Every structure is written in C-alpha cells, then in structure tokens.
Amino acid sequence: MSTHLFLVRHGETEWHAENRYAGTSEVALTATGVAQAESLARFLAALPAGRGPGALYCSPQRRALHTARPAARELGLRPGEVADLREVPFGAAEGHTLNEVERELVDEFRADPVRGAFPGSEPPERAAKRGAAALRAIAEAESGAGPVLVVAHNTLLRLTLCELVGIPLRAYRTVFPRVDNCALTELAIDGENTAIRRFNQPTGGRE
C-alpha cells in the first residue's frame, strides 16, 4: 500500500530576496514567510475529510519548524523532527550569494553541481540518500494512515526527488529548478517505488 507524502519547502526567509545560500545556517522567516505558512495551514485544513494530512514531520531547522507550526495547530498534529530532513550545508557558498563566491567555483558548480559541489559542502550523493531514506522511513511508519505532511528545504528536496525517481543527480537544478516556498509536492511511496503526483502546487501563500 502506497503512502502519500505532501512535501513542502519552508516559507520565505530573510535571505530569500538575495538568493543567499542558507544551508544549515539558522535564518528567520520574513513576514511574507509567516503569511505563507498560515496560508498553507488554511489550505490543508480545508481539504476534504480523509484527504488532509494525518501526520507531520519536519526538518529540525528553525525556518522549517516555524513553517510547520500553523499547520500543526490547524490540524491538531505534533511535528516529528527528523534530522535527515535538514538542508544541505553549502561549504564555501554558505551564507553567500553566487556573486560573492569565487568565479571558478561557480562555473564548476553550474556545469555539474555534483562533481563541482562547493568545497566543504555535503556531497550531493550523501544528501540525496539521507533524504530518500528519511522519506521512505516516514512512508513505512505511516503506511495506511493517510497523507503525511513533510516540511523541509529546497536543495534537499530536489536532490531527494531525483534519488527517489531515478533522475541523475547532476540534473537536479534543471529538472527541478526550485521548490517554491510553501507550495505542495505530492509523492506516492510504496517501498522502493515512488510516483510524483503533483509538483509545486500553489497553496495561496507563495509569490
């Protein structure tokens, strides 16, 4: 029996406008990000009976936890923190925009974001495997319990999607250019098999 996961990227943060790499840095939500989280909660609470999430998991990072809180309140759920849902640490790019990073490193990253991953960052292969393992474990634990809401991060989710459906990781930035803040991506996971049922559906809280 497949388990449906509702994947959501956290709301807008203070580094969003500059496209600054947050990674494992703790960055607060903006007022827009808070509003996005509230809109997400209302969207989920308005789903027909049996179609809304019956469980909630999230990254332990502050921006993900703060995004999950309104949904937890509206749905009467308690977020389960999963360490392997944290964002990818970006090493030399952490806390910077691409314009602030050495040009040669940026060119290598754009040409192949796996082989050209920023020095000191988590290897994309490792991040993809931990993300996929986390989602499969959640799906197994919640099998038969209805949809599950999972709040995580942009790069971690894109790498994980590639890992789950067999897309080469080096293509993650072109196949999935971005996961929008508080948009909904739905997966159906049955053991090692994964189907993407929808991607980046607006929930009334994104730009």
BELPENOR-V207043 format. One record per helix or strand of 2 or more residues. SS is the DSSP state (@ for helix, = for strand). FROM is the first residue (numbers start at 1). TO is the last residue. If there is no record, write none. Layout:
{{SS:FROM:TO} {SS:FROM:TO}}
This chain:
{{=:3:9} {@:31:45} {=:55:58} {@:62:75} {=:80:81} {@:83:85} {@:91:93} {@:98:100} {@:103:111} {@:124:141} {=:148:152} {@:154:165} {@:169:175} {=:184:190} {=:193:201}}
